Amino acid sequence: MVRVATFFAMSLGAFAFWQSMEKVHVWLALRQDEKQERLDKEMEIKRLREEFLAQVKERNSHA
């Protein structure tokens, strides 16, 4: 009886551990995606800012 109870407890523990690791994995993946999106947006803003400043300098040099 003790072996059956131990097996059941270990199986339940392994299942709970597996489920919690799955949730952690999904959370980390979503966090990485959000971080990458934020970095992409920052790079786009930086690129647009540089283009705008180049246009302003070009206009000022012609004036």
Predicted model as a PDB file, atoms N, CA, C, CB and O in Angstrom, pLDDT in the B-factor column:
MODEL        1                                                                  
ATOM      1  N   MET A   1       0.825  -1.202   0.000  1.00 89.00           N  
ATOM      2  CA  MET A   1       0.000   0.000   0.000  1.00 89.00           C  
ATOM      3  C   MET A   1       0.869   1.266   0.000  1.00 89.00           C  
ATOM      4  CB  MET A   1      -0.938  -0.002   1.217  1.00 89.00           C  
ATOM      5  O   MET A   1       0.553   2.268  -0.642  1.00 89.00           O  
ATOM      6  N   VAL A   2       1.978   1.175   0.750  1.00 89.00           N  
ATOM      7  CA  VAL A   2       2.874   2.329   0.814  1.00 89.00           C  
ATOM      8  C   VAL A   2       3.483   2.597  -0.559  1.00 89.00           C  
ATOM      9  CB  VAL A   2       3.987   2.101   1.864  1.00 89.00           C  
ATOM     10  O   VAL A   2       3.645   3.753  -0.951  1.00 89.00           O  
ATOM     11  N   ARG A   3       3.822   1.532  -1.296  1.00 93.00           N  
ATOM     12  CA  ARG A   3       4.398   1.705  -2.629  1.00 93.00           C  
ATOM     13  C   ARG A   3       3.405   2.382  -3.576  1.00 93.00           C  
ATOM     14  CB  ARG A   3       4.833   0.349  -3.201  1.00 93.00           C  
ATOM     15  O   ARG A   3       3.785   3.244  -4.368  1.00 93.00           O  
ATOM     16  N   VAL A   4       2.140   1.989  -3.490  1.00 92.00           N  
ATOM     17  CA  VAL A   4       1.123   2.574  -4.352  1.00 92.00           C  
ATOM     18  C   VAL A   4       0.929   4.047  -3.997  1.00 92.00           C  
ATOM     19  CB  VAL A   4      -0.211   1.802  -4.226  1.00 92.00           C  
ATOM     20  O   VAL A   4       0.826   4.892  -4.886  1.00 92.00           O  
ATOM     21  N   ALA A   5       0.880   4.351  -2.720  1.00 94.00           N  
ATOM     22  CA  ALA A   5       0.715   5.736  -2.280  1.00 94.00           C  
ATOM     23  C   ALA A   5       1.920   6.573  -2.689  1.00 94.00           C  
ATOM     24  CB  ALA A   5       0.514   5.801  -0.755  1.00 94.00           C  
ATOM     25  O   ALA A   5       1.769   7.712  -3.132  1.00 94.00           O  
ATOM     26  N   THR A   6       3.113   6.011  -2.542  1.00 96.00           N  
ATOM     27  CA  THR A   6       4.329   6.721  -2.931  1.00 96.00           C  
ATOM     28  C   THR A   6       4.344   6.965  -4.438  1.00 96.00           C  
ATOM     29  CB  THR A   6       5.580   5.927  -2.503  1.00 96.00           C  
ATOM     30  O   THR A   6       4.691   8.056  -4.889  1.00 96.00           O  
ATOM     31  N   PHE A   7       3.971   5.953  -5.210  1.00 94.00           N  
ATOM     32  CA  PHE A   7       3.924   6.104  -6.658  1.00 94.00           C  
ATOM     33  C   PHE A   7       2.920   7.187  -7.056  1.00 94.00           C  
ATOM     34  CB  PHE A   7       3.562   4.768  -7.325  1.00 94.00           C  
ATOM     35  O   PHE A   7       3.202   8.028  -7.909  1.00 94.00           O  
ATOM     36  N   PHE A   8       1.755   7.153  -6.431  1.00 94.00           N  
ATOM     37  CA  PHE A   8       0.734   8.148  -6.723  1.00 94.00           C  
ATOM     38  C   PHE A   8       1.216   9.552  -6.363  1.00 94.00           C  
ATOM     39  CB  PHE A   8      -0.554   7.821  -5.970  1.00 94.00           C  
ATOM     40  O   PHE A   8       1.025  10.491  -7.136  1.00 94.00           O  
ATOM     41  N   ALA A   9       1.838   9.698  -5.195  1.00 96.00           N  
ATOM     42  CA  ALA A   9       2.335  11.007  -4.753  1.00 96.00           C  
ATOM     43  C   ALA A   9       3.430  11.510  -5.690  1.00 96.00           C  
ATOM     44  CB  ALA A   9       2.868  10.924  -3.305  1.00 96.00           C  
ATOM     45  O   ALA A   9       3.457  12.691  -6.035  1.00 96.00           O  
ATOM     46  N   MET A  10       4.330  10.623  -6.099  1.00 96.00           N  
ATOM     47  CA  MET A  10       5.407  11.034  -7.003  1.00 96.00           C  
ATOM     48  C   MET A  10       4.853  11.400  -8.377  1.00 96.00           C  
ATOM     49  CB  MET A  10       6.455   9.916  -7.137  1.00 96.00           C  
ATOM     50  O   MET A  10       5.321  12.349  -9.006  1.00 96.00           O  
ATOM     51  N   SER A  11       3.862  10.650  -8.839  1.00 96.00           N  
ATOM     52  CA  SER A  11       3.243  10.967 -10.123  1.00 96.00           C  
ATOM     53  C   SER A  11       2.540  12.321 -10.076  1.00 96.00           C  
ATOM     54  CB  SER A  11       2.251   9.871 -10.518  1.00 96.00           C  
ATOM     55  O   SER A  11       2.650  13.119 -11.007  1.00 96.00           O  
ATOM     56  N   LEU A  12       1.828  12.570  -9.004  1.00 96.00           N  
ATOM     57  CA  LEU A  12       1.143  13.842  -8.834  1.00 96.00           C  
ATOM     58  C   LEU A  12       2.149  14.988  -8.739  1.00 96.00           C  
ATOM     59  CB  LEU A  12       0.252  13.808  -7.586  1.00 96.00           C  
ATOM     60  O   LEU A  12       1.951  16.051  -9.328  1.00 96.00           O  
ATOM     61  N   GLY A  13       3.217  14.765  -7.999  1.00 95.00           N  
ATOM     62  CA  GLY A  13       4.262  15.784  -7.878  1.00 95.00           C  
ATOM     63  C   GLY A  13       4.925  16.072  -9.216  1.00 95.00           C  
ATOM     64  O   GLY A  13       5.179  17.230  -9.547  1.00 95.00           O  
ATOM     65  N   ALA A  14       5.209  15.016  -9.994  1.00 95.00           N  
ATOM     66  CA  ALA A  14       5.816  15.202 -11.308  1.00 95.00           C  
ATOM     67  C   ALA A  14       4.873  15.955 -12.232  1.00 95.00           C  
ATOM     68  CB  ALA A  14       6.195  13.852 -11.923  1.00 95.00           C  
ATOM     69  O   ALA A  14       5.311  16.818 -12.993  1.00 95.00           O  
ATOM     70  N   PHE A  15       3.597  15.644 -12.177  1.00 94.00           N  
ATOM     71  CA  PHE A  15       2.621  16.336 -13.005  1.00 94.00           C  
ATOM     72  C   PHE A  15       2.545  17.815 -12.627  1.00 94.00           C  
ATOM     73  CB  PHE A  15       1.243  15.678 -12.870  1.00 94.00           C  
ATOM     74  O   PHE A  15       2.536  18.680 -13.503  1.00 94.00           O  
ATOM     75  N   ALA A  16       2.490  18.102 -11.340  1.00 95.00           N  
ATOM     76  CA  ALA A  16       2.427  19.496 -10.878  1.00 95.00           C  
ATOM     77  C   ALA A  16       3.683  20.252 -11.295  1.00 95.00           C  
ATOM     78  CB  ALA A  16       2.254  19.556  -9.341  1.00 95.00           C  
ATOM     79  O   ALA A  16       3.608  21.403 -11.725  1.00 95.00           O  
ATOM     80  N   PHE A  17       4.839  19.600 -11.168  1.00 95.00           N  
ATOM     81  CA  PHE A  17       6.101  20.226 -11.573  1.00 95.00           C  
ATOM     82  C   PHE A  17       6.096  20.504 -13.072  1.00 95.00           C  
ATOM     83  CB  PHE A  17       7.302  19.329 -11.199  1.00 95.00           C  
ATOM     84  O   PHE A  17       6.493  21.586 -13.504  1.00 95.00           O  
ATOM     85  N   TRP A  18       5.649  19.536 -13.864  1.00 94.00           N  
ATOM     86  CA  TRP A  18       5.612  19.685 -15.317  1.00 94.00           C  
ATOM     87  C   TRP A  18       4.713  20.845 -15.727  1.00 94.00           C  
ATOM     88  CB  TRP A  18       5.131  18.390 -15.975  1.00 94.00           C  
ATOM     89  O   TRP A  18       5.067  21.640 -16.598  1.00 94.00           O  
ATOM     90  N   GLN A  19       3.540  20.934 -15.090  1.00 94.00           N  
ATOM     91  CA  GLN A  19       2.609  22.009 -15.403  1.00 94.00           C  
ATOM     92  C   GLN A  19       3.187  23.377 -15.021  1.00 94.00           C  
ATOM     93  CB  GLN A  19       1.277  21.777 -14.684  1.00 94.00           C  
ATOM     94  O   GLN A  19       3.033  24.345 -15.765  1.00 94.00           O  
ATOM     95  N   SER A  20       3.843  23.454 -13.875  1.00 95.00           N  
ATOM     96  CA  SER A  20       4.416  24.736 -13.457  1.00 95.00           C  
ATOM     97  C   SER A  20       5.565  25.133 -14.384  1.00 95.00           C  
ATOM     98  CB  SER A  20       4.908  24.660 -11.993  1.00 95.00           C  
ATOM     99  O   SER A  20       5.722  26.314 -14.692  1.00 95.00           O  
ATOM    100  N   MET A  21       6.367  24.171 -14.830  1.00 95.00           N  
ATOM    101  CA  MET A  21       7.454  24.488 -15.761  1.00 95.00           C  
ATOM    102  C   MET A  21       6.894  24.938 -17.105  1.00 95.00           C  
ATOM    103  CB  MET A  21       8.380  23.269 -15.952  1.00 95.00           C  
ATOM    104  O   MET A  21       7.476  25.802 -17.761  1.00 95.00           O  
ATOM    105  N   GLU A  22       5.781  24.368 -17.516  1.00 93.00           N  
ATOM    106  CA  GLU A  22       5.146  24.786 -18.767  1.00 93.00           C  
ATOM    107  C   GLU A  22       4.680  26.239 -18.659  1.00 93.00           C  
ATOM    108  CB  GLU A  22       3.952  23.857 -19.112  1.00 93.00           C  
ATOM    109  O   GLU A  22       4.850  27.022 -19.594  1.00 93.00           O  
ATOM    110  N   LYS A  23       4.095  26.592 -17.521  1.00 94.00           N  
ATOM    111  CA  LYS A  23       3.647  27.973 -17.325  1.00 94.00           C  
ATOM    112  C   LYS A  23       4.833  28.928 -17.302  1.00 94.00           C  
ATOM    113  CB  LYS A  23       2.842  28.099 -16.022  1.00 94.00           C  
ATOM    114  O   LYS A  23       4.759  30.021 -17.865  1.00 94.00           O  
ATOM    115  N   VAL A  24       5.921  28.529 -16.660  1.00 94.00           N  
ATOM    116  CA  VAL A  24       7.126  29.360 -16.617  1.00 94.00           C  
ATOM    117  C   VAL A  24       7.685  29.537 -18.029  1.00 94.00           C  
ATOM    118  CB  VAL A  24       8.196  28.731 -15.683  1.00 94.00           C  
ATOM    119  O   VAL A  24       8.085  30.635 -18.413  1.00 94.00           O  
ATOM    120  N   HIS A  25       7.707  28.457 -18.788  1.00 94.00           N  
ATOM    121  CA  HIS A  25       8.220  28.515 -20.157  1.00 94.00           C  
ATOM    122  C   HIS A  25       7.396  29.480 -21.017  1.00 94.00           C  
ATOM    123  CB  HIS A  25       8.216  27.112 -20.785  1.00 94.00           C  
ATOM    124  O   HIS A  25       7.957  30.287 -21.758  1.00 94.00           O  
ATOM    125  N   VAL A  26       6.079  29.393 -20.917  1.00 94.00           N  
ATOM    126  CA  VAL A  26       5.198  30.280 -21.686  1.00 94.00           C  
ATOM    127  C   VAL A  26       5.402  31.721 -21.241  1.00 94.00           C  
ATOM    128  CB  VAL A  26       3.713  29.867 -21.519  1.00 94.00           C  
ATOM    129  O   VAL A  26       5.456  32.622 -22.078  1.00 94.00           O  
ATOM    130  N   TRP A  27       5.515  31.952 -19.939  1.00 94.00           N  
ATOM    131  CA  TRP A  27       5.725  33.303 -19.420  1.00 94.00           C  
ATOM    132  C   TRP A  27       7.029  33.886 -19.951  1.00 94.00           C  
ATOM    133  CB  TRP A  27       5.734  33.296 -17.881  1.00 94.00           C  
ATOM    134  O   TRP A  27       7.069  35.041 -20.377  1.00 94.00           O  
ATOM    135  N   LEU A  28       8.104  33.083 -19.927  1.00 95.00           N  
ATOM    136  CA  LEU A  28       9.393  33.558 -20.430  1.00 95.00           C  
ATOM    137  C   LEU A  28       9.336  33.861 -21.921  1.00 95.00           C  
ATOM    138  CB  LEU A  28      10.480  32.527 -20.152  1.00 95.00           C  
ATOM    139  O   LEU A  28       9.891  34.863 -22.373  1.00 95.00           O  
ATOM    140  N   ALA A  29       8.672  33.009 -22.685  1.00 95.00           N  
ATOM    141  CA  ALA A  29       8.569  33.231 -24.128  1.00 95.00           C  
ATOM    142  C   ALA A  29       7.806  34.516 -24.424  1.00 95.00           C  
ATOM    143  CB  ALA A  29       7.881  32.038 -24.809  1.00 95.00           C  
ATOM    144  O   ALA A  29       8.210  35.286 -25.295  1.00 95.00           O  
ATOM    145  N   LEU A  30       6.719  34.755 -23.718  1.00 95.00           N  
ATOM    146  CA  LEU A  30       5.953  35.986 -23.919  1.00 95.00           C  
ATOM    147  C   LEU A  30       6.777  37.205 -23.525  1.00 95.00           C  
ATOM    148  CB  LEU A  30       4.646  35.948 -23.110  1.00 95.00           C  
ATOM    149  O   LEU A  30       6.725  38.239 -24.192  1.00 95.00           O  
ATOM    150  N   ARG A  31       7.525  37.084 -22.460  1.00 96.00           N  
ATOM    151  CA  ARG A  31       8.354  38.199 -22.000  1.00 96.00           C  
ATOM    152  C   ARG A  31       9.440  38.518 -23.034  1.00 96.00           C  
ATOM    153  CB  ARG A  31       8.995  37.869 -20.630  1.00 96.00           C  
ATOM    154  O   ARG A  31       9.724  39.685 -23.303  1.00 96.00           O  
ATOM    155  N   GLN A  32      10.041  37.475 -23.609  1.00 96.00           N  
ATOM    156  CA  GLN A  32      11.054  37.695 -24.638  1.00 96.00           C  
ATOM    157  C   GLN A  32      10.442  38.357 -25.868  1.00 96.00           C  
ATOM    158  CB  GLN A  32      11.721  36.366 -25.027  1.00 96.00           C  
ATOM    159  O   GLN A  32      11.051  39.248 -26.461  1.00 96.00           O  
ATOM    160  N   ASP A  33       9.243  37.929 -26.254  1.00 95.00           N  
ATOM    161  CA  ASP A  33       8.570  38.531 -27.402  1.00 95.00           C  
ATOM    162  C   ASP A  33       8.293  40.017 -27.159  1.00 95.00           C  
ATOM    163  CB  ASP A  33       7.259  37.789 -27.701  1.00 95.00           C  
ATOM    164  O   ASP A  33       8.500  40.850 -28.041  1.00 95.00           O  
ATOM    165  N   GLU A  34       7.824  40.333 -25.953  1.00 96.00           N  
ATOM    166  CA  GLU A  34       7.547  41.731 -25.622  1.00 96.00           C  
ATOM    167  C   GLU A  34       8.832  42.548 -25.646  1.00 96.00           C  
ATOM    168  CB  GLU A  34       6.872  41.839 -24.242  1.00 96.00           C  
ATOM    169  O   GLU A  34       8.849  43.683 -26.121  1.00 96.00           O  
ATOM    170  N   LYS A  35       9.904  41.963 -25.131  1.00 96.00           N  
ATOM    171  CA  LYS A  35      11.187  42.666 -25.116  1.00 96.00           C  
ATOM    172  C   LYS A  35      11.672  42.922 -26.542  1.00 96.00           C  
ATOM    173  CB  LYS A  35      12.239  41.856 -24.328  1.00 96.00           C  
ATOM    174  O   LYS A  35      12.161  44.010 -26.847  1.00 96.00           O  
ATOM    175  N   GLN A  36      11.540  41.932 -27.406  1.00 96.00           N  
ATOM    176  CA  GLN A  36      11.976  42.092 -28.793  1.00 96.00           C  
ATOM    177  C   GLN A  36      11.137  43.142 -29.511  1.00 96.00           C  
ATOM    178  CB  GLN A  36      11.898  40.756 -29.537  1.00 96.00           C  
ATOM    179  O   GLN A  36      11.669  43.945 -30.277  1.00 96.00           O  
ATOM    180  N   GLU A  37       9.836  43.139 -29.270  1.00 97.00           N  
ATOM    181  CA  GLU A  37       8.969  44.146 -29.880  1.00 97.00           C  
ATOM    182  C   GLU A  37       9.356  45.545 -29.419  1.00 97.00           C  
ATOM    183  CB  GLU A  37       7.500  43.865 -29.541  1.00 97.00           C  
ATOM    184  O   GLU A  37       9.390  46.480 -30.220  1.00 97.00           O  
ATOM    185  N   ARG A  38       9.646  45.689 -28.131  1.00 97.00           N  
ATOM    186  CA  ARG A  38      10.052  46.984 -27.600  1.00 97.00           C  
ATOM    187  C   ARG A  38      11.369  47.444 -28.234  1.00 97.00           C  
ATOM    188  CB  ARG A  38      10.191  46.914 -26.071  1.00 97.00           C  
ATOM    189  O   ARG A  38      11.509  48.612 -28.598  1.00 97.00           O  
ATOM    190  N   LEU A  39      12.323  46.538 -28.364  1.00 97.00           N  
ATOM    191  CA  LEU A  39      13.602  46.885 -28.988  1.00 97.00           C  
ATOM    192  C   LEU A  39      13.407  47.271 -30.454  1.00 97.00           C  
ATOM    193  CB  LEU A  39      14.589  45.709 -28.876  1.00 97.00           C  
ATOM    194  O   LEU A  39      14.040  48.207 -30.943  1.00 97.00           O  
ATOM    195  N   ASP A  40      12.536  46.552 -31.147  1.00 97.00           N  
ATOM    196  CA  ASP A  40      12.260  46.878 -32.549  1.00 97.00           C  
ATOM    197  C   ASP A  40      11.648  48.273 -32.668  1.00 97.00           C  
ATOM    198  CB  ASP A  40      11.318  45.828 -33.172  1.00 97.00           C  
ATOM    199  O   ASP A  40      12.021  49.046 -33.550  1.00 97.00           O  
ATOM    200  N   LYS A  41      10.708  48.591 -31.777  1.00 97.00           N  
ATOM    201  CA  LYS A  41      10.086  49.918 -31.798  1.00 97.00           C  
ATOM    202  C   LYS A  41      11.118  51.003 -31.514  1.00 97.00           C  
ATOM    203  CB  LYS A  41       8.942  49.996 -30.771  1.00 97.00           C  
ATOM    204  O   LYS A  41      11.121  52.050 -32.162  1.00 97.00           O  
ATOM    205  N   GLU A  42      11.998  50.749 -30.540  1.00 97.00           N  
ATOM    206  CA  GLU A  42      13.026  51.732 -30.209  1.00 97.00           C  
ATOM    207  C   GLU A  42      13.977  51.953 -31.377  1.00 97.00           C  
ATOM    208  CB  GLU A  42      13.807  51.288 -28.975  1.00 97.00           C  
ATOM    209  O   GLU A  42      14.386  53.086 -31.633  1.00 97.00           O  
ATOM    210  N   MET A  43      14.333  50.894 -32.086  1.00 97.00           N  
ATOM    211  CA  MET A  43      15.216  51.025 -33.244  1.00 97.00           C  
ATOM    212  C   MET A  43      14.527  51.797 -34.361  1.00 97.00           C  
ATOM    213  CB  MET A  43      15.654  49.643 -33.749  1.00 97.00           C  
ATOM    214  O   MET A  43      15.166  52.608 -35.032  1.00 97.00           O  
ATOM    215  N   GLU A  44      13.238  51.561 -34.572  1.00 97.00           N  
ATOM    216  CA  GLU A  44      12.488  52.280 -35.592  1.00 97.00           C  
ATOM    217  C   GLU A  44      12.411  53.772 -35.247  1.00 97.00           C  
ATOM    218  CB  GLU A  44      11.071  51.686 -35.738  1.00 97.00           C  
ATOM    219  O   GLU A  44      12.586  54.622 -36.120  1.00 97.00           O  
ATOM    220  N   ILE A  45      12.151  54.084 -33.986  1.00 97.00           N  
ATOM    221  CA  ILE A  45      12.097  55.475 -33.549  1.00 97.00           C  
ATOM    222  C   ILE A  45      13.456  56.141 -33.740  1.00 97.00           C  
ATOM    223  CB  ILE A  45      11.658  55.566 -32.074  1.00 97.00           C  
ATOM    224  O   ILE A  45      13.536  57.279 -34.204  1.00 97.00           O  
ATOM    225  N   LYS A  46      14.509  55.437 -33.387  1.00 97.00           N  
ATOM    226  CA  LYS A  46      15.861  55.980 -33.546  1.00 97.00           C  
ATOM    227  C   LYS A  46      16.168  56.240 -35.019  1.00 97.00           C  
ATOM    228  CB  LYS A  46      16.905  55.017 -32.947  1.00 97.00           C  
ATOM    229  O   LYS A  46      16.746  57.273 -35.356  1.00 97.00           O  
ATOM    230  N   ARG A  47      15.790  55.320 -35.891  1.00 97.00           N  
ATOM    231  CA  ARG A  47      16.043  55.472 -37.317  1.00 97.00           C  
ATOM    232  C   ARG A  47      15.272  56.676 -37.868  1.00 97.00           C  
ATOM    233  CB  ARG A  47      15.652  54.185 -38.076  1.00 97.00           C  
ATOM    234  O   ARG A  47      15.823  57.480 -38.619  1.00 97.00           O  
ATOM    235  N   LEU A  48      13.991  56.795 -37.488  1.00 97.00           N  
ATOM    236  CA  LEU A  48      13.184  57.921 -37.949  1.00 97.00           C  
ATOM    237  C   LEU A  48      13.732  59.251 -37.433  1.00 97.00           C  
ATOM    238  CB  LEU A  48      11.733  57.745 -37.505  1.00 97.00           C  
ATOM    239  O   LEU A  48      13.736  60.250 -38.153  1.00 97.00           O  
ATOM    240  N   ARG A  49      14.190  59.257 -36.195  1.00 97.00           N  
ATOM    241  CA  ARG A  49      14.756  60.475 -35.617  1.00 97.00           C  
ATOM    242  C   ARG A  49      16.008  60.897 -36.391  1.00 97.00           C  
ATOM    243  CB  ARG A  49      15.092  60.263 -34.120  1.00 97.00           C  
ATOM    244  O   ARG A  49      16.194  62.076 -36.695  1.00 97.00           O  
ATOM    245  N   GLU A  50      16.864  59.916 -36.705  1.00 96.00           N  
ATOM    246  CA  GLU A  50      18.073  60.223 -37.467  1.00 96.00           C  
ATOM    247  C   GLU A  50      17.733  60.744 -38.862  1.00 96.00           C  
ATOM    248  CB  GLU A  50      18.961  58.981 -37.574  1.00 96.00           C  
ATOM    249  O   GLU A  50      18.365  61.684 -39.346  1.00 96.00           O  
ATOM    250  N   GLU A  51      16.734  60.134 -39.511  1.00 96.00           N  
ATOM    251  CA  GLU A  51      16.311  60.624 -40.828  1.00 96.00           C  
ATOM    252  C   GLU A  51      15.785  62.055 -40.739  1.00 96.00           C  
ATOM    253  CB  GLU A  51      15.232  59.704 -41.422  1.00 96.00           C  
ATOM    254  O   GLU A  51      16.102  62.895 -41.581  1.00 96.00           O  
ATOM    255  N   PHE A  52      14.990  62.319 -39.729  1.00 95.00           N  
ATOM    256  CA  PHE A  52      14.426  63.656 -39.555  1.00 95.00           C  
ATOM    257  C   PHE A  52      15.532  64.678 -39.310  1.00 95.00           C  
ATOM    258  CB  PHE A  52      13.420  63.670 -38.391  1.00 95.00           C  
ATOM    259  O   PHE A  52      15.512  65.761 -39.894  1.00 95.00           O  
ATOM    260  N   LEU A  53      16.498  64.344 -38.452  1.00 94.00           N  
ATOM    261  CA  LEU A  53      17.593  65.265 -38.180  1.00 94.00           C  
ATOM    262  C   LEU A  53      18.436  65.503 -39.426  1.00 94.00           C  
ATOM    263  CB  LEU A  53      18.465  64.733 -37.052  1.00 94.00           C  
ATOM    264  O   LEU A  53      18.911  66.616 -39.648  1.00 94.00           O  
ATOM    265  N   ALA A  54      18.625  64.475 -40.234  1.00 94.00           N  
ATOM    266  CA  ALA A  54      19.370  64.640 -41.483  1.00 94.00           C  
ATOM    267  C   ALA A  54      18.624  65.577 -42.424  1.00 94.00           C  
ATOM    268  CB  ALA A  54      19.604  63.275 -42.162  1.00 94.00           C  
ATOM    269  O   ALA A  54      19.245  66.408 -43.087  1.00 94.00           O  
ATOM    270  N   GLN A  55      17.304  65.455 -42.491  1.00 93.00           N  
ATOM    271  CA  GLN A  55      16.508  66.352 -43.335  1.00 93.00           C  
ATOM    272  C   GLN A  55      16.590  67.786 -42.838  1.00 93.00           C  
ATOM    273  CB  GLN A  55      15.047  65.895 -43.375  1.00 93.00           C  
ATOM    274  O   GLN A  55      16.695  68.719 -43.634  1.00 93.00           O  
ATOM    275  N   VAL A  56      16.543  67.963 -41.525  1.00 92.00           N  
ATOM    276  CA  VAL A  56      16.618  69.307 -40.951  1.00 92.00           C  
ATOM    277  C   VAL A  56      17.982  69.917 -41.256  1.00 92.00           C  
ATOM    278  CB  VAL A  56      16.366  69.271 -39.420  1.00 92.00           C  
ATOM    279  O   VAL A  56      18.058  71.090 -41.622  1.00 92.00           O  
ATOM    280  N   LYS A  57      19.050  69.154 -41.114  1.00 90.00           N  
ATOM    281  CA  LYS A  57      20.393  69.657 -41.408  1.00 90.00           C  
ATOM    282  C   LYS A  57      20.521  70.009 -42.886  1.00 90.00           C  
ATOM    283  CB  LYS A  57      21.459  68.617 -41.013  1.00 90.00           C  
ATOM    284  O   LYS A  57      21.145  71.008 -43.243  1.00 90.00           O  
ATOM    285  N   GLU A  58      19.931  69.188 -43.735  1.00 89.00           N  
ATOM    286  CA  GLU A  58      19.976  69.431 -45.172  1.00 89.00           C  
ATOM    287  C   GLU A  58      19.250  70.734 -45.515  1.00 89.00           C  
ATOM    288  CB  GLU A  58      19.351  68.247 -45.941  1.00 89.00           C  
ATOM    289  O   GLU A  58      19.742  71.521 -46.323  1.00 89.00           O  
ATOM    290  N   ARG A  59      18.092  70.963 -44.909  1.00 88.00           N  
ATOM    291  CA  ARG A  59      17.334  72.183 -45.148  1.00 88.00           C  
ATOM    292  C   ARG A  59      18.097  73.409 -44.636  1.00 88.00           C  
ATOM    293  CB  ARG A  59      15.957  72.094 -44.476  1.00 88.00           C  
ATOM    294  O   ARG A  59      18.124  74.452 -45.291  1.00 88.00           O  
ATOM    295  N   ASN A  60      18.712  73.271 -43.465  1.00 87.00           N  
ATOM    296  CA  ASN A  60      19.460  74.397 -42.902  1.00 87.00           C  
ATOM    297  C   ASN A  60      20.701  74.716 -43.711  1.00 87.00           C  
ATOM    298  CB  ASN A  60      19.850  74.105 -41.471  1.00 87.00           C  
ATOM    299  O   ASN A  60      21.107  75.876 -43.790  1.00 87.00           O  
ATOM    300  N   SER A  61      21.300  73.720 -44.302  1.00 84.00           N  
ATOM    301  CA  SER A  61      22.507  73.977 -45.101  1.00 84.00           C  
ATOM    302  C   SER A  61      22.156  74.668 -46.414  1.00 84.00           C  
ATOM    303  CB  SER A  61      23.257  72.662 -45.383  1.00 84.00           C  
ATOM    304  O   SER A  61      22.972  75.409 -46.962  1.00 84.00           O  
ATOM    305  N   HIS A  62      20.943  74.428 -46.924  1.00 75.00           N  
ATOM    306  CA  HIS A  62      20.507  75.062 -48.171  1.00 75.00           C  
ATOM    307  C   HIS A  62      20.012  76.492 -47.933  1.00 75.00           C  
ATOM    308  CB  HIS A  62      19.399  74.229 -48.828  1.00 75.00           C  
ATOM    309  O   HIS A  62      20.018  77.314 -48.851  1.00 75.00           O  
ATOM    310  N   ALA A  63      19.590  76.784 -46.717  1.00 62.00           N  
ATOM    311  CA  ALA A  63      18.999  78.097 -46.451  1.00 62.00           C  
ATOM    312  C   ALA A  63      20.038  79.171 -46.212  1.00 62.00           C  
ATOM    313  CB  ALA A  63      18.087  78.018 -45.264  1.00 62.00           C  
ATOM    314  O   ALA A  63      19.686  80.327 -45.975  1.00 62.00           O  
TER     315      ALA A  63                                                      
ENDMDL                                                                          
END                                                                             
